[in-house]
Amino acid sequence: MTAHPHSYHTHKNCAQMLTQLNDYADHTLPADLCAELEAHLGQCEDCQIVLDTLSKTIYLVHRLPEPEQALPQDVEQRLFATLRLEEFLVA
Ligand SMILES: [Zn+2]
């Protein structure tokens, strides 16, 4: 792992936190960043709302009655990636 090229704020904003959700969900986020993300989510109401919305979306997608109707995984991932970004680009 290389040093972060940009000045590194100890207090990241919500958008930065949420961009890490992809890696977090994929279990590719380093443990220290996972802890940081979890700590942020634990105290940030805005992020909790986003996370709750995402969880419901994921829940609904996985509850589609017929397996054939389920979204292909790549489409699903793109959908989630878009949702995550949209939440914060419009804010
Ligand atoms: Zn936040």
PDB file of the backbone (N, CA, C, O) and the ligand in Angstrom, with CONECT records:
HET     ZN  A 101       1
ATOM      1  N   MET A   1       0.855  -1.199   0.000  1.00  0.00           N
ATOM      2  CA  MET A   1       0.000   0.000   0.000  1.00  0.00           C
ATOM      3  C   MET A   1       0.887   1.244   0.000  1.00  0.00           C
ATOM      4  O   MET A   1       1.824   1.343   0.793  1.00  0.00           O
ATOM      5  N   THR A   2       0.592   2.188  -0.887  1.00  0.00           N
ATOM      6  CA  THR A   2       1.401   3.401  -0.971  1.00  0.00           C
ATOM      7  C   THR A   2       0.777   4.514  -0.143  1.00  0.00           C
ATOM      8  O   THR A   2      -0.398   4.465   0.221  1.00  0.00           O
ATOM      9  N   ALA A   3       1.588   5.507   0.140  1.00  0.00           N
ATOM     10  CA  ALA A   3       1.085   6.652   0.900  1.00  0.00           C
ATOM     11  C   ALA A   3       0.020   7.376   0.076  1.00  0.00           C
ATOM     12  O   ALA A   3       0.094   7.438  -1.151  1.00  0.00           O
ATOM     13  N   HIS A   4      -0.954   7.910   0.773  1.00  0.00           N
ATOM     14  CA  HIS A   4      -2.009   8.625   0.088  1.00  0.00           C
ATOM     15  C   HIS A   4      -1.438   9.891  -0.536  1.00  0.00           C
ATOM     16  O   HIS A   4      -0.811  10.697   0.152  1.00  0.00           O
ATOM     17  N   PRO A   5      -1.653  10.071  -1.853  1.00  0.00           N
ATOM     18  CA  PRO A   5      -1.037  11.203  -2.541  1.00  0.00           C
ATOM     19  C   PRO A   5      -1.631  12.546  -2.143  1.00  0.00           C
ATOM     20  O   PRO A   5      -0.958  13.573  -2.235  1.00  0.00           O
ATOM     21  N   HIS A   6      -2.864  12.548  -1.708  1.00  0.00           N
ATOM     22  CA  HIS A   6      -3.510  13.811  -1.380  1.00  0.00           C
ATOM     23  C   HIS A   6      -3.585  13.988   0.132  1.00  0.00           C
ATOM     24  O   HIS A   6      -3.459  13.033   0.898  1.00  0.00           O
ATOM     25  N   SER A   7      -3.788  15.212   0.530  1.00  0.00           N
ATOM     26  CA  SER A   7      -3.920  15.469   1.960  1.00  0.00           C
ATOM     27  C   SER A   7      -5.088  14.637   2.494  1.00  0.00           C
ATOM     28  O   SER A   7      -6.158  14.582   1.888  1.00  0.00           O
ATOM     29  N   TYR A   8      -4.870  14.020   3.594  1.00  0.00           N
ATOM     30  CA  TYR A   8      -5.793  13.000   4.080  1.00  0.00           C
ATOM     31  C   TYR A   8      -6.531  13.545   5.288  1.00  0.00           C
ATOM     32  O   TYR A   8      -5.954  13.716   6.361  1.00  0.00           O
ATOM     33  N   HIS A   9      -7.804  13.813   5.102  1.00  0.00           N
ATOM     34  CA  HIS A   9      -8.589  14.355   6.204  1.00  0.00           C
ATOM     35  C   HIS A   9      -8.972  13.241   7.174  1.00  0.00           C
ATOM     36  O   HIS A   9      -9.436  12.177   6.766  1.00  0.00           O
ATOM     37  N   THR A  10      -8.778  13.495   8.425  1.00  0.00           N
ATOM     38  CA  THR A  10      -9.156  12.500   9.420  1.00  0.00           C
ATOM     39  C   THR A  10     -10.672  12.367   9.469  1.00  0.00           C
ATOM     40  O   THR A  10     -11.206  11.302   9.778  1.00  0.00           O
ATOM     41  N   HIS A  11     -11.358  13.467   9.159  1.00  0.00           N
ATOM     42  CA  HIS A  11     -12.809  13.422   9.159  1.00  0.00           C
ATOM     43  C   HIS A  11     -13.295  13.456   7.715  1.00  0.00           C
ATOM     44  O   HIS A  11     -13.424  14.525   7.118  1.00  0.00           O
ATOM     45  N   LYS A  12     -13.557  12.301   7.174  1.00  0.00           N
ATOM     46  CA  LYS A  12     -14.011  12.245   5.795  1.00  0.00           C
ATOM     47  C   LYS A  12     -15.468  12.662   5.709  1.00  0.00           C
ATOM     48  O   LYS A  12     -16.230  12.515   6.664  1.00  0.00           O
ATOM     49  N   ASN A  13     -15.843  13.183   4.551  1.00  0.00           N
ATOM     50  CA  ASN A  13     -17.242  13.523   4.393  1.00  0.00           C
ATOM     51  C   ASN A  13     -18.032  12.277   3.985  1.00  0.00           C
ATOM     52  O   ASN A  13     -17.465  11.221   3.704  1.00  0.00           O
ATOM     53  N   CYS A  14     -19.340  12.432   3.963  1.00  0.00           N
ATOM     54  CA  CYS A  14     -20.220  11.293   3.737  1.00  0.00           C
ATOM     55  C   CYS A  14     -20.013  10.679   2.354  1.00  0.00           C
ATOM     56  O   CYS A  14     -20.031   9.457   2.209  1.00  0.00           O
ATOM     57  N   ALA A  15     -19.819  11.510   1.354  1.00  0.00           N
ATOM     58  CA  ALA A  15     -19.640  10.980  -0.001  1.00  0.00           C
ATOM     59  C   ALA A  15     -18.413  10.092  -0.062  1.00  0.00           C
ATOM     60  O   ALA A  15     -18.431   9.034  -0.692  1.00  0.00           O
ATOM     61  N   GLN A  16     -17.347  10.524   0.596  1.00  0.00           N
ATOM     62  CA  GLN A  16     -16.130   9.707   0.615  1.00  0.00           C
ATOM     63  C   GLN A  16     -16.388   8.384   1.319  1.00  0.00           C
ATOM     64  O   GLN A  16     -15.916   7.334   0.884  1.00  0.00           O
ATOM     65  N   MET A  17     -17.135   8.446   2.402  1.00  0.00           N
ATOM     66  CA  MET A  17     -17.450   7.230   3.136  1.00  0.00           C
ATOM     67  C   MET A  17     -18.253   6.266   2.268  1.00  0.00           C
ATOM     68  O   MET A  17     -18.002   5.061   2.246  1.00  0.00           O
ATOM     69  N   LEU A  18     -19.208   6.822   1.568  1.00  0.00           N
ATOM     70  CA  LEU A  18     -20.122   5.961   0.815  1.00  0.00           C
ATOM     71  C   LEU A  18     -19.478   5.387  -0.438  1.00  0.00           C
ATOM     72  O   LEU A  18     -19.900   4.338  -0.926  1.00  0.00           O
ATOM     73  N   THR A  19     -18.472   6.057  -0.957  1.00  0.00           N
ATOM     74  CA  THR A  19     -17.771   5.454  -2.087  1.00  0.00           C
ATOM     75  C   THR A  19     -17.049   4.189  -1.634  1.00  0.00           C
ATOM     76  O   THR A  19     -16.755   3.314  -2.449  1.00  0.00           O
ATOM     77  N   GLN A  20     -16.767   4.092  -0.354  1.00  0.00           N
ATOM     78  CA  GLN A  20     -16.084   2.905   0.168  1.00  0.00           C
ATOM     79  C   GLN A  20     -17.053   1.755   0.401  1.00  0.00           C
ATOM     80  O   GLN A  20     -16.632   0.626   0.651  1.00  0.00           O
ATOM     81  N   LEU A  21     -18.337   2.037   0.319  1.00  0.00           N
ATOM     82  CA  LEU A  21     -19.324   0.980   0.549  1.00  0.00           C
ATOM     83  C   LEU A  21     -19.211  -0.142  -0.473  1.00  0.00           C
ATOM     84  O   LEU A  21     -19.449  -1.308  -0.157  1.00  0.00           O
ATOM     85  N   ASN A  22     -18.843   0.219  -1.708  1.00  0.00           N
ATOM     86  CA  ASN A  22     -18.657  -0.816  -2.731  1.00  0.00           C
ATOM     87  C   ASN A  22     -17.622  -1.836  -2.271  1.00  0.00           C
ATOM     88  O   ASN A  22     -17.857  -3.044  -2.292  1.00  0.00           O
ATOM     89  N   ASP A  23     -16.471  -1.313  -1.854  1.00  0.00           N
ATOM     90  CA  ASP A  23     -15.398  -2.197  -1.409  1.00  0.00           C
ATOM     91  C   ASP A  23     -15.795  -2.920  -0.122  1.00  0.00           C
ATOM     92  O   ASP A  23     -15.465  -4.086   0.095  1.00  0.00           O
ATOM     93  N   TYR A  24     -16.502  -2.195   0.706  1.00  0.00           N
ATOM     94  CA  TYR A  24     -16.943  -2.793   1.967  1.00  0.00           C
ATOM     95  C   TYR A  24     -17.859  -3.985   1.703  1.00  0.00           C
ATOM     96  O   TYR A  24     -17.713  -5.049   2.305  1.00  0.00           O
ATOM     97  N   ALA A  25     -18.805  -3.779   0.791  1.00  0.00           N
ATOM     98  CA  ALA A  25     -19.746  -4.845   0.446  1.00  0.00           C
ATOM     99  C   ALA A  25     -19.036  -6.018  -0.220  1.00  0.00           C
ATOM    100  O   ALA A  25     -19.449  -7.169  -0.079  1.00  0.00           O
ATOM    101  N   ASP A  26     -17.976  -5.715  -0.939  1.00  0.00           N
ATOM    102  CA  ASP A  26     -17.210  -6.762  -1.632  1.00  0.00           C
ATOM    103  C   ASP A  26     -16.155  -7.393  -0.735  1.00  0.00           C
ATOM    104  O   ASP A  26     -15.439  -8.304  -1.151  1.00  0.00           O
ATOM    105  N   HIS A  27     -16.063  -6.913   0.476  1.00  0.00           N
ATOM    106  CA  HIS A  27     -15.061  -7.415   1.437  1.00  0.00           C
ATOM    107  C   HIS A  27     -13.635  -7.190   0.939  1.00  0.00           C
ATOM    108  O   HIS A  27     -12.736  -7.984   1.215  1.00  0.00           O
ATOM    109  N   THR A  28     -13.443  -6.103   0.206  1.00  0.00           N
ATOM    110  CA  THR A  28     -12.095  -5.783  -0.263  1.00  0.00           C
ATOM    111  C   THR A  28     -11.558  -4.532   0.419  1.00  0.00           C
ATOM    112  O   THR A  28     -10.445  -4.093   0.131  1.00  0.00           O
ATOM    113  N   LEU A  29     -12.329  -3.970   1.303  1.00  0.00           N
ATOM    114  CA  LEU A  29     -11.892  -2.762   1.999  1.00  0.00           C
ATOM    115  C   LEU A  29     -10.957  -3.163   3.146  1.00  0.00           C
ATOM    116  O   LEU A  29     -11.270  -4.068   3.920  1.00  0.00           O
ATOM    117  N   PRO A  30      -9.805  -2.484   3.250  1.00  0.00           N
ATOM    118  CA  PRO A  30      -8.881  -2.809   4.346  1.00  0.00           C
ATOM    119  C   PRO A  30      -9.559  -2.672   5.707  1.00  0.00           C
ATOM    120  O   PRO A  30     -10.470  -1.863   5.887  1.00  0.00           O
ATOM    121  N   ALA A  31      -9.100  -3.470   6.648  1.00  0.00           N
ATOM    122  CA  ALA A  31      -9.761  -3.542   7.950  1.00  0.00           C
ATOM    123  C   ALA A  31      -9.837  -2.189   8.646  1.00  0.00           C
ATOM    124  O   ALA A  31     -10.840  -1.871   9.285  1.00  0.00           O
ATOM    125  N   ASP A  32      -8.781  -1.397   8.522  1.00  0.00           N
ATOM    126  CA  ASP A  32      -8.807  -0.095   9.209  1.00  0.00           C
ATOM    127  C   ASP A  32      -9.847   0.825   8.597  1.00  0.00           C
ATOM    128  O   ASP A  32     -10.481   1.614   9.299  1.00  0.00           O
ATOM    129  N   LEU A  33     -10.023   0.721   7.269  1.00  0.00           N
ATOM    130  CA  LEU A  33     -11.042   1.548   6.621  1.00  0.00           C
ATOM    131  C   LEU A  33     -12.444   1.029   6.930  1.00  0.00           C
ATOM    132  O   LEU A  33     -13.389   1.811   7.034  1.00  0.00           O
ATOM    133  N   CYS A  34     -12.580  -0.282   7.076  1.00  0.00           N
ATOM    134  CA  CYS A  34     -13.858  -0.855   7.495  1.00  0.00           C
ATOM    135  C   CYS A  34     -14.267  -0.292   8.847  1.00  0.00           C
ATOM    136  O   CYS A  34     -15.414   0.104   9.054  1.00  0.00           O
ATOM    137  N   ALA A  35     -13.310  -0.265   9.755  1.00  0.00           N
ATOM    138  CA  ALA A  35     -13.576   0.232  11.101  1.00  0.00           C
ATOM    139  C   ALA A  35     -13.963   1.706  11.047  1.00  0.00           C
ATOM    140  O   ALA A  35     -14.866   2.151  11.755  1.00  0.00           O
ATOM    141  N   GLU A  36     -13.268   2.452  10.199  1.00  0.00           N
ATOM    142  CA  GLU A  36     -13.546   3.877  10.057  1.00  0.00           C
ATOM    143  C   GLU A  36     -14.950   4.087   9.496  1.00  0.00           C
ATOM    144  O   GLU A  36     -15.705   4.939   9.964  1.00  0.00           O
ATOM    145  N   LEU A  37     -15.278   3.287   8.481  1.00  0.00           N
ATOM    146  CA  LEU A  37     -16.591   3.381   7.847  1.00  0.00           C
ATOM    147  C   LEU A  37     -17.689   3.028   8.849  1.00  0.00           C
ATOM    148  O   LEU A  37     -18.699   3.724   8.953  1.00  0.00           O
ATOM    149  N   GLU A  38     -17.477   1.947   9.576  1.00  0.00           N
ATOM    150  CA  GLU A  38     -18.481   1.519  10.552  1.00  0.00           C
ATOM    151  C   GLU A  38     -18.665   2.562  11.646  1.00  0.00           C
ATOM    152  O   GLU A  38     -19.781   2.820  12.097  1.00  0.00           O
ATOM    153  N   ALA A  39     -17.560   3.152  12.062  1.00  0.00           N
ATOM    154  CA  ALA A  39     -17.636   4.186  13.089  1.00  0.00           C
ATOM    155  C   ALA A  39     -18.428   5.386  12.574  1.00  0.00           C
ATOM    156  O   ALA A  39     -19.241   5.963  13.295  1.00  0.00           O
ATOM    157  N   HIS A  40     -18.179   5.750  11.321  1.00  0.00           N
ATOM    158  CA  HIS A  40     -18.890   6.878  10.721  1.00  0.00           C
ATOM    159  C   HIS A  40     -20.380   6.574  10.604  1.00  0.00           C
ATOM    160  O   HIS A  40     -21.225   7.393  10.965  1.00  0.00           O
ATOM    161  N   LEU A  41     -20.690   5.378  10.091  1.00  0.00           N
ATOM    162  CA  LEU A  41     -22.085   5.000   9.901  1.00  0.00           C
ATOM    163  C   LEU A  41     -22.819   4.966  11.243  1.00  0.00           C
ATOM    164  O   LEU A  41     -24.014   5.253  11.328  1.00  0.00           O
ATOM    165  N   GLY A  42     -22.071   4.609  12.282  1.00  0.00           N
ATOM    166  CA  GLY A  42     -22.678   4.512  13.604  1.00  0.00           C
ATOM    167  C   GLY A  42     -23.128   5.840  14.168  1.00  0.00           C
ATOM    168  O   GLY A  42     -23.981   5.899  15.053  1.00  0.00           O
ATOM    169  N   GLN A  43     -22.539   6.920  13.640  1.00  0.00           N
ATOM    170  CA  GLN A  43     -22.855   8.229  14.222  1.00  0.00           C
ATOM    171  C   GLN A  43     -23.409   9.206  13.187  1.00  0.00           C
ATOM    172  O   GLN A  43     -23.723  10.345  13.531  1.00  0.00           O
ATOM    173  N   CYS A  44     -23.534   8.791  11.941  1.00  0.00           N
ATOM    174  CA  CYS A  44     -23.980   9.707  10.901  1.00  0.00           C
ATOM    175  C   CYS A  44     -25.374   9.312  10.421  1.00  0.00           C
ATOM    176  O   CYS A  44     -25.546   8.271   9.786  1.00  0.00           O
ATOM    177  N   GLU A  45     -26.345  10.128  10.720  1.00  0.00           N
ATOM    178  CA  GLU A  45     -27.725   9.819  10.375  1.00  0.00           C
ATOM    179  C   GLU A  45     -27.933   9.792   8.860  1.00  0.00           C
ATOM    180  O   GLU A  45     -28.678   8.957   8.346  1.00  0.00           O
ATOM    181  N   ASP A  46     -27.282  10.695   8.158  1.00  0.00           N
ATOM    182  CA  ASP A  46     -27.426  10.746   6.701  1.00  0.00           C
ATOM    183  C   ASP A  46     -26.998   9.433   6.063  1.00  0.00           C
ATOM    184  O   ASP A  46     -27.694   8.888   5.207  1.00  0.00           O
ATOM    185  N   CYS A  47     -25.843   8.931   6.492  1.00  0.00           N
ATOM    186  CA  CYS A  47     -25.335   7.692   5.917  1.00  0.00           C
ATOM    187  C   CYS A  47     -26.214   6.511   6.316  1.00  0.00           C
ATOM    188  O   CYS A  47     -26.390   5.577   5.534  1.00  0.00           O
ATOM    189  N   GLN A  48     -26.759   6.547   7.512  1.00  0.00           N
ATOM    190  CA  GLN A  48     -27.634   5.463   7.944  1.00  0.00           C
ATOM    191  C   GLN A  48     -28.873   5.384   7.057  1.00  0.00           C
ATOM    192  O   GLN A  48     -29.351   4.295   6.739  1.00  0.00           O
ATOM    193  N   ILE A  49     -29.387   6.548   6.662  1.00  0.00           N
ATOM    194  CA  ILE A  49     -30.560   6.586   5.782  1.00  0.00           C
ATOM    195  C   ILE A  49     -30.218   5.988   4.424  1.00  0.00           C
ATOM    196  O   ILE A  49     -30.985   5.197   3.873  1.00  0.00           O
ATOM    197  N   VAL A  50     -29.070   6.368   3.892  1.00  0.00           N
ATOM    198  CA  VAL A  50     -28.640   5.832   2.605  1.00  0.00           C
ATOM    199  C   VAL A  50     -28.457   4.324   2.696  1.00  0.00           C
ATOM    200  O   VAL A  50     -28.897   3.576   1.822  1.00  0.00           O
ATOM    201  N   LEU A  51     -27.809   3.896   3.754  1.00  0.00           N
ATOM    202  CA  LEU A  51     -27.543   2.479   3.938  1.00  0.00           C
ATOM    203  C   LEU A  51     -28.855   1.706   4.060  1.00  0.00           C
ATOM    204  O   LEU A  51     -28.996   0.607   3.522  1.00  0.00           O
ATOM    205  N   ASP A  52     -29.792   2.287   4.762  1.00  0.00           N
ATOM    206  CA  ASP A  52     -31.108   1.665   4.937  1.00  0.00           C
ATOM    207  C   ASP A  52     -31.816   1.528   3.593  1.00  0.00           C
ATOM    208  O   ASP A  52     -32.421   0.496   3.302  1.00  0.00           O
ATOM    209  N   THR A  53     -31.734   2.575   2.781  1.00  0.00           N
ATOM    210  CA  THR A  53     -32.335   2.547   1.451  1.00  0.00           C
ATOM    211  C   THR A  53     -31.684   1.482   0.586  1.00  0.00           C
ATOM    212  O   THR A  53     -32.364   0.727  -0.110  1.00  0.00           O
ATOM    213  N   LEU A  54     -30.363   1.431   0.637  1.00  0.00           N
ATOM    214  CA  LEU A  54     -29.640   0.426  -0.141  1.00  0.00           C
ATOM    215  C   LEU A  54     -29.989  -0.976   0.316  1.00  0.00           C
ATOM    216  O   LEU A  54     -30.172  -1.873  -0.508  1.00  0.00           O
ATOM    217  N   SER A  55     -30.083  -1.170   1.608  1.00  0.00           N
ATOM    218  CA  SER A  55     -30.406  -2.490   2.147  1.00  0.00           C
ATOM    219  C   SER A  55     -31.768  -2.947   1.662  1.00  0.00           C
ATOM    220  O   SER A  55     -31.951  -4.111   1.305  1.00  0.00           O
ATOM    221  N   LYS A  56     -32.729  -2.021   1.650  1.00  0.00           N
ATOM    222  CA  LYS A  56     -34.072  -2.356   1.183  1.00  0.00           C
ATOM    223  C   LYS A  56     -34.046  -2.690  -0.304  1.00  0.00           C
ATOM    224  O   LYS A  56     -34.727  -3.617  -0.743  1.00  0.00           O
ATOM    225  N   THR A  57     -33.272  -1.951  -1.071  1.00  0.00           N
ATOM    226  CA  THR A  57     -33.162  -2.215  -2.504  1.00  0.00           C
ATOM    227  C   THR A  57     -32.586  -3.597  -2.736  1.00  0.00           C
ATOM    228  O   THR A  57     -33.106  -4.371  -3.539  1.00  0.00           O
ATOM    229  N   ILE A  58     -31.521  -3.898  -2.035  1.00  0.00           N
ATOM    230  CA  ILE A  58     -30.887  -5.205  -2.170  1.00  0.00           C
ATOM    231  C   ILE A  58     -31.859  -6.296  -1.759  1.00  0.00           C
ATOM    232  O   ILE A  58     -31.956  -7.332  -2.417  1.00  0.00           O
ATOM    233  N   TYR A  59     -32.571  -6.064  -0.680  1.00  0.00           N
ATOM    234  CA  TYR A  59     -33.543  -7.029  -0.177  1.00  0.00           C
ATOM    235  C   TYR A  59     -34.623  -7.299  -1.222  1.00  0.00           C
ATOM    236  O   TYR A  59     -34.975  -8.448  -1.486  1.00  0.00           O
ATOM    237  N   LEU A  60     -35.135  -6.233  -1.805  1.00  0.00           N
ATOM    238  CA  LEU A  60     -36.193  -6.380  -2.805  1.00  0.00           C
ATOM    239  C   LEU A  60     -35.693  -7.114  -4.041  1.00  0.00           C
ATOM    240  O   LEU A  60     -36.383  -7.985  -4.570  1.00  0.00           O
ATOM    241  N   VAL A  61     -34.500  -6.767  -4.499  1.00  0.00           N
ATOM    242  CA  VAL A  61     -33.947  -7.422  -5.686  1.00  0.00           C
ATOM    243  C   VAL A  61     -33.795  -8.919  -5.434  1.00  0.00           C
ATOM    244  O   VAL A  61     -34.099  -9.742  -6.298  1.00  0.00           O
ATOM    245  N   HIS A  62     -33.326  -9.253  -4.253  1.00  0.00           N
ATOM    246  CA  HIS A  62     -33.104 -10.664  -3.956  1.00  0.00           C
ATOM    247  C   HIS A  62     -34.392 -11.406  -3.635  1.00  0.00           C
ATOM    248  O   HIS A  62     -34.398 -12.631  -3.513  1.00  0.00           O
ATOM    249  N   ARG A  63     -35.480 -10.663  -3.501  1.00  0.00           N
ATOM    250  CA  ARG A  63     -36.752 -11.307  -3.211  1.00  0.00           C
ATOM    251  C   ARG A  63     -37.591 -11.533  -4.458  1.00  0.00           C
ATOM    252  O   ARG A  63     -38.725 -12.002  -4.359  1.00  0.00           O
ATOM    253  N   LEU A  64     -37.060 -11.210  -5.622  1.00  0.00           N
ATOM    254  CA  LEU A  64     -37.792 -11.483  -6.850  1.00  0.00           C
ATOM    255  C   LEU A  64     -38.203 -12.948  -6.871  1.00  0.00           C
ATOM    256  O   LEU A  64     -37.374 -13.828  -6.639  1.00  0.00           O
ATOM    257  N   PRO A  65     -39.489 -13.220  -7.151  1.00  0.00           N
ATOM    258  CA  PRO A  65     -40.026 -14.576  -6.979  1.00  0.00           C
ATOM    259  C   PRO A  65     -39.382 -15.621  -7.882  1.00  0.00           C
ATOM    260  O   PRO A  65     -39.092 -16.729  -7.430  1.00  0.00           O
ATOM    261  N   GLU A  66     -39.157 -15.291  -9.138  1.00  0.00           N
ATOM    262  CA  GLU A  66     -38.589 -16.257 -10.072  1.00  0.00           C
ATOM    263  C   GLU A  66     -37.106 -15.968 -10.279  1.00  0.00           C
ATOM    264  O   GLU A  66     -36.739 -14.835 -10.590  1.00  0.00           O
ATOM    265  N   PRO A  67     -36.251 -16.973 -10.113  1.00  0.00           N
ATOM    266  CA  PRO A  67     -34.808 -16.756 -10.308  1.00  0.00           C
ATOM    267  C   PRO A  67     -34.486 -16.179 -11.675  1.00  0.00           C
ATOM    268  O   PRO A  67     -33.550 -15.392 -11.817  1.00  0.00           O
ATOM    269  N   GLU A  68     -35.266 -16.570 -12.691  1.00  0.00           N
ATOM    270  CA  GLU A  68     -34.991 -16.082 -14.047  1.00  0.00           C
ATOM    271  C   GLU A  68     -35.209 -14.582 -14.157  1.00  0.00           C
ATOM    272  O   GLU A  68     -34.651 -13.928 -15.038  1.00  0.00           O
ATOM    273  N   GLN A  69     -36.028 -14.037 -13.255  1.00  0.00           N
ATOM    274  CA  GLN A  69     -36.303 -12.610 -13.313  1.00  0.00           C
ATOM    275  C   GLN A  69     -35.257 -11.784 -12.564  1.00  0.00           C
ATOM    276  O   GLN A  69     -35.243 -10.556 -12.650  1.00  0.00           O
ATOM    277  N   ALA A  70     -34.412 -12.451 -11.855  1.00  0.00           N
ATOM    278  CA  ALA A  70     -33.380 -11.723 -11.127  1.00  0.00           C
ATOM    279  C   ALA A  70     -32.451 -11.026 -12.105  1.00  0.00           C
ATOM    280  O   ALA A  70     -32.182 -11.532 -13.194  1.00  0.00           O
ATOM    281  N   LEU A  71     -31.970  -9.872 -11.708  1.00  0.00           N
ATOM    282  CA  LEU A  71     -31.047  -9.140 -12.555  1.00  0.00           C
ATOM    283  C   LEU A  71     -29.733  -9.901 -12.664  1.00  0.00           C
ATOM    284  O   LEU A  71     -29.267 -10.485 -11.685  1.00  0.00           O
ATOM    285  N   PRO A  72     -29.131  -9.895 -13.859  1.00  0.00           N
ATOM    286  CA  PRO A  72     -27.766 -10.445 -13.949  1.00  0.00           C
ATOM    287  C   PRO A  72     -26.872  -9.719 -12.957  1.00  0.00           C
ATOM    288  O   PRO A  72     -27.086  -8.546 -12.652  1.00  0.00           O
ATOM    289  N   GLN A  73     -25.881 -10.420 -12.465  1.00  0.00           N
ATOM    290  CA  GLN A  73     -25.081  -9.846 -11.394  1.00  0.00           C
ATOM    291  C   GLN A  73     -24.393  -8.554 -11.795  1.00  0.00           C
ATOM    292  O   GLN A  73     -24.276  -7.632 -10.987  1.00  0.00           O
ATOM    293  N   ASP A  74     -23.936  -8.481 -13.045  1.00  0.00           N
ATOM    294  CA  ASP A  74     -23.240  -7.258 -13.442  1.00  0.00           C
ATOM    295  C   ASP A  74     -24.203  -6.073 -13.497  1.00  0.00           C
ATOM    296  O   ASP A  74     -23.838  -4.949 -13.152  1.00  0.00           O
ATOM    297  N   VAL A  75     -25.445  -6.339 -13.937  1.00  0.00           N
ATOM    298  CA  VAL A  75     -26.449  -5.276 -13.958  1.00  0.00           C
ATOM    299  C   VAL A  75     -26.777  -4.843 -12.544  1.00  0.00           C
ATOM    300  O   VAL A  75     -26.911  -3.656 -12.249  1.00  0.00           O
ATOM    301  N   GLU A  76     -26.901  -5.819 -11.690  1.00  0.00           N
ATOM    302  CA  GLU A  76     -27.201  -5.535 -10.291  1.00  0.00           C
ATOM    303  C   GLU A  76     -26.111  -4.664  -9.678  1.00  0.00           C
ATOM    304  O   GLU A  76     -26.394  -3.691  -8.979  1.00  0.00           O
ATOM    305  N   GLN A  77     -24.885  -5.021  -9.945  1.00  0.00           N
ATOM    306  CA  GLN A  77     -23.775  -4.253  -9.383  1.00  0.00           C
ATOM    307  C   GLN A  77     -23.742  -2.837  -9.934  1.00  0.00           C
ATOM    308  O   GLN A  77     -23.453  -1.880  -9.216  1.00  0.00           O
ATOM    309  N   ARG A  78     -24.046  -2.722 -11.229  1.00  0.00           N
ATOM    310  CA  ARG A  78     -24.069  -1.381 -11.815  1.00  0.00           C
ATOM    311  C   ARG A  78     -25.204  -0.556 -11.209  1.00  0.00           C
ATOM    312  O   ARG A  78     -25.049   0.634 -10.936  1.00  0.00           O
ATOM    313  N   LEU A  79     -26.341  -1.208 -11.006  1.00  0.00           N
ATOM    314  CA  LEU A  79     -27.483  -0.528 -10.395  1.00  0.00           C
ATOM    315  C   LEU A  79     -27.102   0.003  -9.024  1.00  0.00           C
ATOM    316  O   LEU A  79     -27.369   1.160  -8.701  1.00  0.00           O
ATOM    317  N   PHE A  80     -26.490  -0.831  -8.235  1.00  0.00           N
ATOM    318  CA  PHE A  80     -26.127  -0.418  -6.888  1.00  0.00           C
ATOM    319  C   PHE A  80     -25.072   0.671  -6.921  1.00  0.00           C
ATOM    320  O   PHE A  80     -25.115   1.615  -6.132  1.00  0.00           O
ATOM    321  N   ALA A  81     -24.137   0.537  -7.825  1.00  0.00           N
ATOM    322  CA  ALA A  81     -23.099   1.560  -7.941  1.00  0.00           C
ATOM    323  C   ALA A  81     -23.729   2.895  -8.312  1.00  0.00           C
ATOM    324  O   ALA A  81     -23.336   3.943  -7.800  1.00  0.00           O
ATOM    325  N   THR A  82     -24.710   2.847  -9.206  1.00  0.00           N
ATOM    326  CA  THR A  82     -25.391   4.063  -9.620  1.00  0.00           C
ATOM    327  C   THR A  82     -26.186   4.653  -8.468  1.00  0.00           C
ATOM    328  O   THR A  82     -26.155   5.862  -8.242  1.00  0.00           O
ATOM    329  N   LEU A  83     -26.883   3.819  -7.754  1.00  0.00           N
ATOM    330  CA  LEU A  83     -27.671   4.301  -6.623  1.00  0.00           C
ATOM    331  C   LEU A  83     -26.780   4.989  -5.610  1.00  0.00           C
ATOM    332  O   LEU A  83     -27.108   6.055  -5.090  1.00  0.00           O
ATOM    333  N   ARG A  84     -25.675   4.376  -5.347  1.00  0.00           N
ATOM    334  CA  ARG A  84     -24.760   4.935  -4.348  1.00  0.00           C
ATOM    335  C   ARG A  84     -24.272   6.316  -4.763  1.00  0.00           C
ATOM    336  O   ARG A  84     -24.203   7.245  -3.958  1.00  0.00           O
ATOM    337  N   LEU A  85     -23.937   6.422  -6.048  1.00  0.00           N
ATOM    338  CA  LEU A  85     -23.416   7.700  -6.517  1.00  0.00           C
ATOM    339  C   LEU A  85     -24.525   8.734  -6.587  1.00  0.00           C
ATOM    340  O   LEU A  85     -24.333   9.880  -6.182  1.00  0.00           O
ATOM    341  N   GLU A  86     -25.678   8.339  -7.094  1.00  0.00           N
ATOM    342  CA  GLU A  86     -26.772   9.292  -7.247  1.00  0.00           C
ATOM    343  C   GLU A  86     -27.148   9.936  -5.922  1.00  0.00           C
ATOM    344  O   GLU A  86     -27.414  11.136  -5.847  1.00  0.00           O
ATOM    345  N   GLU A  87     -27.165   9.123  -4.891  1.00  0.00           N
ATOM    346  CA  GLU A  87     -27.546   9.643  -3.574  1.00  0.00           C
ATOM    347  C   GLU A  87     -26.756  10.872  -3.213  1.00  0.00           C
ATOM    348  O   GLU A  87     -27.251  11.776  -2.539  1.00  0.00           O
ATOM    349  N   PHE A  88     -25.506  10.895  -3.675  1.00  0.00           N
ATOM    350  CA  PHE A  88     -24.637  11.958  -3.211  1.00  0.00           C
ATOM    351  C   PHE A  88     -24.302  12.998  -4.248  1.00  0.00           C
ATOM    352  O   PHE A  88     -23.917  14.117  -3.908  1.00  0.00           O
ATOM    353  N   LEU A  89     -24.443  12.643  -5.517  1.00  0.00           N
ATOM    354  CA  LEU A  89     -24.172  13.641  -6.536  1.00  0.00           C
ATOM    355  C   LEU A  89     -25.275  14.682  -6.589  1.00  0.00           C
ATOM    356  O   LEU A  89     -25.031  15.827  -6.970  1.00  0.00           O
ATOM    357  N   VAL A  90     -26.492  14.295  -6.210  1.00  0.00           N
ATOM    358  CA  VAL A  90     -27.604  15.245  -6.254  1.00  0.00           C
ATOM    359  C   VAL A  90     -27.649  16.103  -4.993  1.00  0.00           C
ATOM    360  O   VAL A  90     -28.283  17.158  -4.981  1.00  0.00           O
ATOM    361  N   ALA A  91     -26.986  15.657  -3.944  1.00  0.00           N
ATOM    362  CA  ALA A  91     -27.082  16.367  -2.659  1.00  0.00           C
ATOM    363  C   ALA A  91     -26.371  17.728  -2.727  1.00  0.00           C
ATOM    364  O   ALA A  91     -26.349  18.463  -1.740  1.00  0.00           O
TER     365      ALA A  91
HETATM  366 ZN    ZN A 101     -22.094  10.298   6.797  1.00  0.00          ZN2+
END
